[in-house]
């Protein structure tokens, strides 16, 4: 099964066995357009954020209203080894890629609609993600009321988050979160934590 990983494709393409597979499986994706333009421009460097910004600018819709976007990495982070061993106290202490639920309370976010973006299945290959589901429930209760966008194509989430007023994404939350944090300020999105 093909797993589209936009963050890895831009930041770490040499970690992907077949980076061009994105064009076979998702020819209209940001990742495919990025790969084609990199090739056309004869560029081989990774992390071409200027090129990614150019692609995203053509696709992003202007925000309909001010909102807070919260990206939460779930799935493998909480439910698969070795991460699951490191995250035994995720609800109180957080872990490598997940802030504890009380972190979101302490942000004192403005009174704007909140949308949580996540994929509970990431890296799970069909296995149950019980800890991820419980963690998402806890965080969404802290951020209540919040809308949850889950299991969507990464491009949709990425474009949505570029039209947010504020983006909350883990400073060490993996390649997708890293990409979000790097590109969002170019779209006048305030990124938290700083």
Secondary structure by P-SEA (a helix, b strand, c coil): cbbbbccccccccccccccccccccccccaaaaaaaaaaaaccccccaaaaaaaaaaaccccccbbbbbbbbbccccccccaaaaaccccccccccccccccccccccccccbbbbbbbcccccccccaaaaaaaaaaaaaaaccccccccccaaaaaaaaaaccbbbbbccccaaaaaaaacccccccccccc
